[in-house]
Structures are given as structure tokens and as C-alpha cells.
Amino acid sequence: MNITRENIDALNAVVKVDIEKEDYNDKVEKILSDYRRTANIPGFRKGHVPMGMVKKQYGKAVLVDEVNKLLQDALNKYLTEEKLDVLGQPLPKPQDDLDWDAEKLSFEFELGLAPEFDVDIKPKKAITQYNIVADDKMINEQVENIQKQYGKLVSQDTIEKDSEVTGTFKNDEREIENTVTLTLDKFKGKATEKKFIGAKVGDVIELKTKGLYSDEHELMHALKLTHDEVHGLEIDVTFTVTEINERELADLDQELFDKLFGKGTVTSVTELKEKIKEDAEKQFKQQADQKLLNDITEYLVDNTKFDLPAEFLQKWMQTAGEKELDEAEAKEEYEKSEKSLRYQLIEGKLITDNDIKVTMDDIKDHAKQMIKAQMAQFGQMNPSEKELDDIAARVLSNQDEARRISEQIISQKLLDLYKEKSNLKTKEVTYDAFVKEVYGDK
């Protein structure tokens, strides 16, 4: 066997593999001999079928299969030994007139080569790193939400501004009939709120769906319809009041603190607010980190310039998926995935250049921290190491889950690298200001 390579340009190459008959003949003969011993062909005793007949029936298929195996092994070994960084998979050049009986078989494969480039993670213009803080307004709202959640319901005769109202939305024509509990602050306009205030159990309130809620998801819940069904919906509905309650706030006492955080963990309103602030800002940090990672990723993709073997990749995409694509479909798929491919190459370069590694201990420790956090949500604050080890072992026995955790660790290590070496400016904002600045509205 002989393998040679011709570099077409910096991103494309052709590998030629010459295979001699002696490279595969012994293996083919052995397989055919085994077939002969086990073949059941009418008119012949088992093991006594003429070899000529076996070769005629199975020879070509066995030859093709063995040559393909040999090619695959040889190509993989060659790419490894030559340290070729290829994109996609080698593409065999079509050979319609191949003579499988020849003493020497020659095959050619197209390769798409990964480009060489440098990555600069330090932009001239600083990228914003948000530090999101929980302000007094948010903390006080959260305290009130807790008091409402753990408070008790007191029956009312008439609907007031802060009432919790249970009733049934109905529209016979659209076969809508759904019972919900709602609060008046969710409605879009004051006019709707006024229709409810003063109403009693048994009263029927007539409403229009257009402009009833600011958020379509609220209308979906109220009418028990899908997103497509409520989009642009303009019908009349009735709401029949069946129950009216006032939410009496829970006292901020030790009993409530223990219920929320475990016995003695929080002992005062001041400590409660500190705990709320701490927990909120932990979640905010995750959002701020994700925003930073997205912004740096976008910067790197837009500012790290290199060419790709686009024609090769589009050709490869035609047969790489479950469904075969035509040229136009492959081009469209390539254009959709080009940014993602570019970032994969940039990420790989950063991982190599900065010697970023993920060990099995890293994966196990990360899994245990995730499990511990999940158990804490259900009140299991101090699981034993054996419990954590056993659950982690079960989680990591799933290869997809282990891969997902490994990718999370890589992302975190890259984020740490960016924070250390990139050009960042810190901006402290409240959560409301962050949402408004990043997403345009609250």
C-alpha cells in the first residue's frame, strides 16, 4: 500500500491510496473459506460447496467490504501520523470504471484542511462586563412575594384592587371554557380592572380578548389556548366570578425564616434581605457571565479572519446528514452553520494555545456541585460524600451527560481566560436596567 498527498492550496488537498492485491487477498480468501464451510446452497452438502460458486456469489461483496475497511484504517492512520487537521470527512472521488479484478486499486480522496490563524482576545474597544446588583426595590418586592406565597387566603364579598379572583372564561363559539385564578394587575388597561372592582360571586363580566393582557402568554393561560391560537385573537369572552379572596401576608417571624432556609439560618428581616440579595446576585452573575460569553464569542467570530474550504464543505454536507441534500440545500445549510463552524475552530485554537484541559476529576467535581445544588432546593442541605459520589457515578454513566458537563467546564475555563486577558470594562447595573439595556425592554 502506498499513500501520497497533493496539496491543491492551503485549504484543499487530494490523498491518493494505492492498494496492492496482496494487501487484502489473504483476508478475502479466509472469509470466503469460512463462507464455504457454513453456506447452505441447494444441491450441495454443507461445507462441500465449490469455491468457484462461493466466489461467484459472494466474492465481489467481500472484496469491496475488505478494501473499504482497509481504506478507512489506512486513511485514519495517515491523517493521525501526518497530523492533518481536516474539516468534515475525506470525500472519495467517484470511480465508475473501477476494475475490482486488477492487481492494483487506486483511490483518491478530497480533504478540506483547517485554516491556520491567530486569535486576539483583546479588542481595542473594551467589552462590557455587567455586575448586576439586587437593589432595595427588588429585594422588598421579593420579601412581599414571599409573604404572599406563605400567607393565607381570606374570603371577600366583593372584588377589590388586590383581590385574588377565581372564575371561568367562556366563549361558546370557540368552545372555550377555562377556570383560572387571577389578579387584576396582570390586565393591560385600567378599564378592564374597573370592570372587576366591586363585582361579586356569580357576576358575569364581559371582556374582549384584544388588549386584555400585555403578555400573550397570560392570555394563553387564561383561555387554555396555544400560542398560534391566541396570536391576533379578537373575540368576546365572559368571565363568571366563582370565588373572591384577599391574600393576607405572612408574618416575617422565625417560623417563616426556618421554613424558608432551615432552622436558625436566618434570624431577622435584615438577614432575610441579605439572603435574598445574595441568592439573587448569584443568579444574576450567571446571566451576566452568559452575556459576556456571547459578546466575546460574537467579537471573536467577527474579528478573527480566515478562509474556509467552503466548496469542499458544501460538497461534504450533501451526504453527511441523515437526508441527502442537493447543491442548493447544502449551500444554504453551510451558510447557516458557517458562524458556528468558525467559532468551533476559534475555540479549539484557544483551548490548544492556552493548554485548557478537562480531567475526569473536573467532570466529577462539577457533577457533584450540580447535584448538591439541586438537593438543596428540596431541603437536603448536607448530603454525604457517598451520596454525592453514587449519584454522580449514575449521572456520568450517561455519555451525553458527561459530554455536556465537559462542555460546560470548557466554557467556564474560557470565560475565566477572557476575564483575565481580554479588554473589559465593568458596569454595575440593577437587574431592571440590565434587561432594558440588553433586551430593549423589561
C-alpha positions in Angstrom: 0.0 0.0 0.0 1.2 3.5 -0.8 -0.4 6.8 0.2 0.6 10.2 -1.3 -0.9 13.7 -0.9 -1.1 16.6 -3.3 -1.9 20.0 -1.7 -4.2 21.9 -4.1 -4.0 25.0 -2.0 -3.8 25.9 1.7 -7.3 24.6 2.4 -7.7 21.7 0.0 -5.7 18.5 -0.7 -6.1 15.2 -2.5 -4.9 12.0 -1.0 -4.2 9.0 -3.3 -4.2 5.5 -1.8 -2.8 2.6 -3.9 -3.7 -0.8 -2.7 -2.0 -4.0 -4.0 -3.8 -7.3 -4.2 -1.5 -8.7 -1.6 -2.8 -6.1 0.9 -6.2 -7.7 1.1 -6.2 -11.1 -0.8 -5.4 -13.3 2.2 -8.2 -11.8 4.3 -10.7 -12.1 1.4 -9.7 -15.8 0.8 -10.2 -16.6 4.5 -13.6 -15.0 4.7 -14.7 -16.9 1.5 -13.4 -20.1 3.0 -15.4 -19.5 6.1 -18.5 -18.9 3.9 -17.8 -22.1 2.1 -17.9 -24.1 5.4 -21.2 -22.6 6.5 -23.1 -21.8 3.3 -26.4 -23.5 2.7 -26.9 -23.9 -1.1 -29.4 -26.3 -2.5 -27.9 -29.4 -4.1 -24.7 -29.3 -2.0 -23.9 -30.7 1.4 -22.8 -28.1 4.0 -19.1 -27.5 3.7 -18.9 -29.0 0.2 -20.0 -26.1 -2.0 -17.4 -25.5 -4.8 -15.2 -22.5 -4.0 -15.9 -21.2 -7.6 -19.6 -20.9 -6.8 -18.9 -19.2 -3.4 -16.6 -16.7 -5.1 -19.2 -16.1 -7.8 -21.9 -15.4 -5.3 -20.0 -13.6 -2.5 -16.6 -12.7 -3.9 -17.3 -9.2 -5.1 -19.2 -8.1 -2.0 -16.4 -9.5 0.3 -13.7 -7.9 -1.7 -15.4 -4.4 -1.7 -16.1 -4.7 2.0 -12.5 -5.6 2.9 -11.0 -2.9 0.6 -13.2 -0.3 2.2 -12.2 -1.3 5.7 -8.5 -1.2 4.6 -9.0 2.2 3.1 -10.7 3.6 6.2 -8.0 2.3 8.6 -5.2 3.5 6.3 -6.7 7.0 5.9 -7.3 7.4 9.7 -3.7 6.3 10.4 -2.3 8.6 7.7 -4.2 11.6 9.0 -3.0 11.0 12.5 0.6 10.4 11.6 0.7 13.4 9.3 -1.1 15.5 12.0 -3.5 16.8 9.4 -6.3 18.9 10.9 -9.2 18.2 8.5 -12.7 19.5 8.4 -15.6 17.2 7.8 -14.5 13.8 6.4 -12.4 12.7 3.4 -14.6 12.6 0.3 -13.9 9.7 -2.2 -13.7 10.8 -5.8 -16.2 9.0 -8.0 -14.8 6.0 -9.9 -17.4 4.5 -12.2 -14.9 2.4 -14.2 -13.0 0.8 -11.3 -11.8 -2.7 -12.2 -12.0 -4.7 -9.0 -10.1 -7.6 -10.6 -7.0 -5.5 -11.2 -3.7 -6.3 -9.3 -3.6 -2.7 -8.1 -6.5 -0.5 -7.0 -6.2 3.3 -6.7 -8.5 5.6 -4.8 -8.5 9.3 -4.4 -10.0 11.4 -1.5 -10.6 15.1 -1.3 -9.6 16.7 2.0 -10.8 20.0 3.5 -8.0 21.4 5.6 -8.5 23.6 8.7 -7.0 27.1 8.2 -4.1 28.4 10.1 -4.8 31.7 12.0 -4.1 33.6 15.2 -6.7 34.7 17.8 -6.6 38.1 19.5 -8.9 38.1 22.5 -8.1 41.7 23.5 -10.2 44.1 21.4 -9.2 47.8 21.2 -12.7 48.8 22.3 -13.4 47.3 25.7 -16.3 44.8 26.0 -18.8 45.5 28.8 -18.8 43.1 31.8 -22.0 43.6 33.7 -22.2 43.5 37.5 -25.9 43.1 38.3 -26.9 44.1 41.8 -30.2 43.5 43.6 -31.5 46.9 44.6 -33.8 47.7 47.5 -36.9 47.8 45.3 -36.3 44.3 44.0 -35.5 42.9 47.5 -38.6 44.5 49.0 -40.7 43.1 46.2 -39.3 39.7 46.8 -40.0 39.9 50.5 -43.6 40.8 49.7 -43.9 37.9 47.3 -42.6 35.5 50.0 -45.2 36.9 52.4 -48.0 36.4 49.8 -46.8 32.9 49.0 -46.8 31.8 52.6 -49.8 34.0 53.6 -53.4 32.8 53.9 -56.5 33.5 51.9 -59.4 35.4 53.5 -62.7 35.3 51.7 -64.2 38.6 50.4 -67.7 39.6 49.4 -66.6 41.9 46.5 -63.6 42.3 44.3 -61.0 44.9 45.4 -57.8 46.0 43.7 -55.6 43.4 45.4 -58.1 40.5 45.3 -57.3 37.0 44.0 -60.3 36.2 41.8 -61.3 32.7 40.7 -63.7 32.3 37.8 -64.4 30.8 34.4 -63.6 32.3 31.0 -66.1 31.2 28.3 -66.8 31.6 24.6 -69.3 29.1 23.2 -68.4 29.6 19.5 -64.8 28.8 20.1 -65.6 26.1 22.7 -63.6 28.0 25.3 -64.3 27.2 29.0 -61.4 27.5 31.4 -61.3 28.1 35.1 -58.4 30.2 36.5 -57.3 32.3 39.4 -56.1 35.8 38.5 -55.0 39.1 39.9 -56.1 42.4 38.4 -52.6 43.8 38.0 -52.0 41.4 35.1 -54.6 43.1 32.9 -53.3 45.6 30.3 -55.7 48.5 30.9 -57.3 50.2 33.8 -60.7 49.9 32.1 -60.6 46.1 32.5 -59.6 46.5 36.1 -62.6 48.8 36.7 -65.0 46.1 35.3 -63.9 43.7 38.0 -63.8 46.0 41.1 -67.0 45.7 43.1 -68.1 42.5 41.3 -69.5 39.7 43.5 -69.6 35.9 43.3 -71.9 34.9 40.4 -71.4 38.1 38.5 -70.6 37.7 34.8 -68.1 40.2 33.3 -68.0 40.7 29.5 -64.5 41.2 28.0 -62.7 41.5 24.7 -59.5 39.4 24.2 -57.9 42.2 22.1 -55.7 44.2 24.5 -56.8 42.1 27.5 -53.2 41.3 28.6 -49.9 42.8 27.7 -48.3 39.3 27.5 -49.8 36.8 25.1 -48.7 34.0 27.5 -51.1 35.3 30.1 -53.9 35.1 27.5 -52.8 31.5 26.6 -53.1 30.5 30.3 -56.4 32.3 30.8 -58.2 30.7 27.8 -56.1 27.5 27.7 -55.2 28.1 24.0 -51.9 27.6 22.1 -49.6 30.5 21.1 -50.8 30.3 17.5 -54.5 30.3 18.6 -54.2 33.5 20.7 -52.0 35.4 18.2 -54.2 38.2 16.9 -57.3 36.8 18.6 -60.2 39.2 18.7 -63.3 37.7 20.3 -65.7 38.4 23.1 -65.5 36.3 26.3 -67.3 36.2 29.6 -65.8 35.7 33.0 -68.1 34.3 35.7 -66.8 35.0 39.2 -66.9 31.9 41.5 -64.5 32.9 44.4 -63.0 36.1 45.8 -60.1 36.1 48.3 -57.7 38.5 49.9 -54.2 37.3 50.4 -53.2 38.1 54.0 -49.5 38.5 54.2 -47.5 36.1 56.3 -45.7 37.5 59.3 -41.9 37.9 59.0 -41.1 35.8 62.0 -38.8 33.0 62.9 -41.3 30.3 61.9 -41.3 31.7 58.3 -37.5 32.1 58.3 -37.0 28.5 59.4 -39.5 27.3 56.8 -37.6 29.1 54.0 -33.9 28.5 54.9 -33.8 25.8 57.6 -33.7 26.2 61.4 -31.7 29.1 62.6 -30.1 30.0 59.3 -31.9 33.4 59.2 -33.0 35.1 62.4 -34.1 38.6 61.3 -35.6 40.7 58.5 -32.2 42.2 57.8 -30.7 38.7 57.4 -33.6 37.7 55.2 -33.0 40.6 52.9 -29.2 39.9 52.9 -30.0 36.2 51.9 -32.4 37.3 49.2 -29.8 39.7 47.8 -27.1 37.0 47.9 -29.2 34.4 46.2 -30.4 36.9 43.5 -27.0 38.1 42.7 -25.7 34.6 42.3 -28.3 34.1 39.6 -27.6 37.5 38.1 -23.9 36.6 37.9 -24.8 33.6 35.7 -26.8 35.9 33.4 -24.0 38.5 33.3 -21.4 35.8 32.5 -23.6 34.3 29.7 -24.0 37.8 28.2 -20.2 38.4 28.4 -19.5 35.0 26.8 -22.0 35.8 24.0 -20.4 39.2 23.4 -16.9 37.9 23.3 -17.9 35.0 21.0 -19.5 37.4 18.6 -16.4 39.7 18.7 -14.1 36.7 18.0 -16.2 35.4 15.1 -16.5 38.9 13.5 -12.8 39.8 14.0 -10.8 36.6 13.5 -10.3 36.5 9.8 -9.6 33.2 7.9 -10.8 31.4 4.9 -12.6 28.1 4.9 -12.7 25.3 2.2 -16.3 26.3 1.5 -16.8 24.4 -1.7 -15.5 21.2 -0.1 -17.7 21.6 3.0 -20.8 22.2 0.9 -20.0 19.0 -1.1 -19.4 17.1 2.2 -22.7 18.4 3.7 -24.6 16.9 0.7 -24.0 13.4 2.1 -23.0 13.9 5.7 -26.5 14.1 7.3 -29.4 11.6 7.5 -31.0 13.2 4.5 -29.1 13.7 1.3 -29.1 17.3 0.1 -28.8 18.8 -3.3 -26.3 21.6 -4.1 -28.7 24.4 -3.3 -29.7 22.8 0.1 -26.1 22.1 1.0 -25.1 25.7 0.3 -28.0 27.0 2.4 -27.0 24.6 5.3 -23.4 25.8 5.0 -24.4 29.4 5.2 -26.5 28.7 8.3 -23.7 26.8 10.1 -20.7 28.9 9.0 -20.6 31.1 12.1 -20.8 28.1 14.4 -18.0 26.3 12.5 -15.8 29.4 12.7 -16.3 29.6 16.4 -15.6 25.9 16.9 -12.2 26.5 15.1 -11.5 29.6 17.2 -12.4 27.8 20.4 -10.2 24.9 19.5 -7.3 27.2 18.8 -7.8 29.0 22.2 -8.0 25.6 24.0 -4.8 24.4 22.4 -2.8 27.7 22.7 -3.8 28.1 26.4 -3.4 24.4 27.3 -7.0 24.2 28.6 -7.8 20.7 29.7 -10.8 18.9 31.4 -9.9 16.0 33.6 -12.3 13.3 34.9 -11.9 14.8 38.3 -13.1 18.1 37.0 -16.2 16.5 35.5 -16.9 14.5 38.7 -16.5 17.6 40.9 -18.7 19.7 38.6 -21.4 17.0 38.6 -21.3 16.8 42.4 -21.7 20.5 42.8 -24.7 20.5 40.5 -26.3 17.6 42.4 -25.7 19.3 45.7 -27.4 22.5 44.5 -30.4 20.5 43.2 -30.7 18.6 46.5 -30.6 21.9 48.4 -33.6 23.1 46.5 -35.5 20.2 48.0 -34.3 20.8 51.6 -31.4 18.3 51.6 -28.8 20.7 52.8 -26.0 18.3 53.9 -25.8 15.2 51.7 -22.9 12.8 52.5 -19.9 12.4 50.1 -21.0 8.9 49.5 -24.5 10.0 48.4 -22.9 12.6 46.0 -20.4 10.1 44.7 -23.1 7.5 44.0 -25.4 9.9 42.2 -22.5 11.5 40.2 -21.5 8.0 39.1 -25.0 7.3 37.8 -25.2 10.7 36.1 -21.8 10.3 34.4 -22.6 6.8 33.2 -24.6 8.6 30.5 -22.0 9.7 27.9 -24.2 12.5 26.6 -24.5 14.0 30.1 -20.8 13.6 30.7 -20.1 15.4 27.4 -22.5 18.2 28.3 -20.8 18.7 31.6 -17.3 18.7 29.9 -18.5 21.4 27.5 -19.8 23.5 30.5 -16.4 23.3 32.1 -14.6 24.3 28.9 -17.0 27.3 28.6 -16.2 28.3 32.2 -12.4 28.0 31.7 -12.7 30.0 28.5 -14.7 32.6 30.4 -12.0 32.7 33.1 -9.4 33.3 30.3 -11.4 36.1 28.8 -11.9 37.8 32.2 -8.1 37.5 32.9 -6.8 38.6 29.5 -9.5 40.4 27.4 -10.1 44.1 27.4 -13.2 44.5 29.7 -14.9 47.4 31.4 -17.2 46.7 34.4 -20.6 48.3 34.5 -22.7 48.0 37.7 -26.5 47.9 37.0 -29.7 46.9 38.6 -31.5 43.9 37.1 -34.2 46.1 35.5 -31.5 48.3 33.9 -29.6 45.2 32.7 -32.8 43.8 31.0 -33.6 47.2 29.5 -30.1 47.7 28.2 -29.6 44.2 26.8 -33.0 43.3 25.6 -34.6 46.7 25.0 -37.4 46.4 27.4 -38.4 44.9 30.7 
